[in-house]
Amino acid sequence: MRTTTLREIYYPESDGKPMAETPLHMLVMWTTIQTLIDWYADDPNVYVWGNMFLYYVKGDIKKCVSPDVFVAKVDDKHKYRPTFKTWEEKSKPRLVVEVTSKKTKKEDLDEKFVKYRDELKVPEYFLFDPTGDYLKKQRLRGYRLRNGEYVPIKAVDGRLPSKVLGLHLEAVGEELRLWNPVTKAYLPTPEEKLAQLDAARRRAESLHEREKVENEKLRREIEELKQQAKQKP
């Protein structure tokens, strides 16, 4: 009896296009990804990445999107993923951020907007235009899924709260910053965290040096007292 098998479908990992519109857009994207990775460092089930092909219908390579930044719940965030297939992960993004520009305006506001809302049903969708290329008055926009529709997220003290992250997003100059409403502080970017670690290292080295000086001073005082004790009749 002759049997046939379906040819395994190849899901491309790249389309050969640039990673981002400009170096600034790439920096915003990468900084946001790294900051969120650090935020979820202790949670093995939250996966943060971006600029990755995300397939959401098994067998249909056209059902694909590449979010600049996305956050998803998974079984194991550490496993190797050349692409993100929702049927394998049994999960879809909980949040997406697109670092947008005039060139990607139609895709981000039309095509991706519809895909995230209707097909992937992403609970929260944010768009950030770092240069004010076309989002001039409000360079950061956010939407939350409610009854199948994206409803604009209202700002709180100039920031857009994310229920998914437990953080607030804010446009600060050309940067997209993440604000912790509990600590009342921005999450440190990778560059800021390195600076903090370097400052802590220098403080520790300075403290160690002072302790060495103090210990040496104490040793000499003890030695002098011993010498004085020996000289007494």
C-alpha positions, -999 to +999 in steps of 0.1 A: +000+000+000+014+034-010+016+061+016+022+098+011+035+124+035+031+161+034+063+179+026+076+198+057+068+235+053+098+259+056+092+290+077+117+317+066+137+333+094+145+365+076+134+386+046+168+403+041+154+437+050+172+461+074+166+455+111+151+490+116+144+522+098+174+541+112+202+535+138+180+555+162+150+533+156+172+502+161+187+517+193+152+523+208+140+488+198+171+471+212+172+492+244+135+484+251+141+447+245+171+446+268+154+466+295+124+443+295+146+412+295+162+425+326+127+433+341+117+397+336+151+381+345+137+361+373+106+348+354+114+317+333+081+319+315+081+354+301+098+357+267+109+391+254+123+396+219+118+415+186+125+417+149+117+380+148+093+364+123+062+354+142+039+328+125+004+324+138-013+299+114+002+265+110+009+257+074+005+293+061+037+312+059+019+343+048+003+345+082+034+362+096+044+394+113+076+407+127+070+429+158+098+453+168+093+443+205+070+417+219+063+400+252+048+365+255+041+338+281+060+306+272+069+273+289+107+280+286+121+313+275+156+300+273+151+275+244+165+284+210+139+300+187+148+310+151+112+320+147+081+322+170+054+298+160+022+303+181+009+268+177+042+253+190+045+278+219+007+275+226+010+312+232+006+346+214+021+380+223+006+398+253+021+431+243+037+446+211+057+478+206+064+491+171+091+518+167+073+536+139+082+561+112+065+578+082+079+550+061+062+522+082+031+543+090+007+524+068+020+490+079+020+499+116-014+518+117-032+496+091-019+462+084-002+453+117-030+471+137-056+448+122-034+417+125-027+424+162-063+432+169-083+407+149-060+378+142-035+376+171-058+395+195-028+411+213-041+427+245-018+458+243-003+475+213+020+506+215+035+527+187+064+550+194+078+576+168+112+587+183+117+615+158+081+627+156+082+618+119+044+617+117+032+612+153+041+648+161+018+658+189+017+624+206+048+604+197+037+575+219+003+559+214-011+529+232-042+507+226-058+480+248-081+453+234-116+456+247-145+437+233-126+430+201-116+466+195-085+486+203-093+514+227-067+542+232-049+540+266-053+571+287-022+588+300-014+590+337+010+618+346+021+619+309+027+581+308+008+552+293+001+525+318+006+489+307-014+463+326+006+435+309+040+448+321+029+465+353+049+495+340+042+528+324+056+538+290+068+573+284+083+593+255+114+611+269+130+630+240+139+604+214+139+576+241+111+552+251+114+549+289+097+524+312+085+538+345+079+516+376+049+531+394+058+512+426+094+525+430+086+558+412+116+555+390+126+546+355+139+511+348+176+515+340+186+510+304+215+486+298+239+515+295+226+530+328+228+496+345+264+492+334+271+527+348+255+518+381+275+486+384+307+505+376+299+531+402+291+504+427+324+487+419+344+520+423+326+526+456+335+491+468+371+496+458+373+530+475+358+515+507+383+486+505+412+510+502+400+531+531+397+499+552+432+490+543+445+524+554+425+522+587+437+487+594+473+497+588+469+527+610+454+505+637+482+479+633+508+507+638+491+520+669+490+485+684+526+480+677+535+514+693+516+504+724+534+471+726+568+489+723+558+513+750+547+485+772+581+468+768+600+500+778+581+504+811+602+493+842 
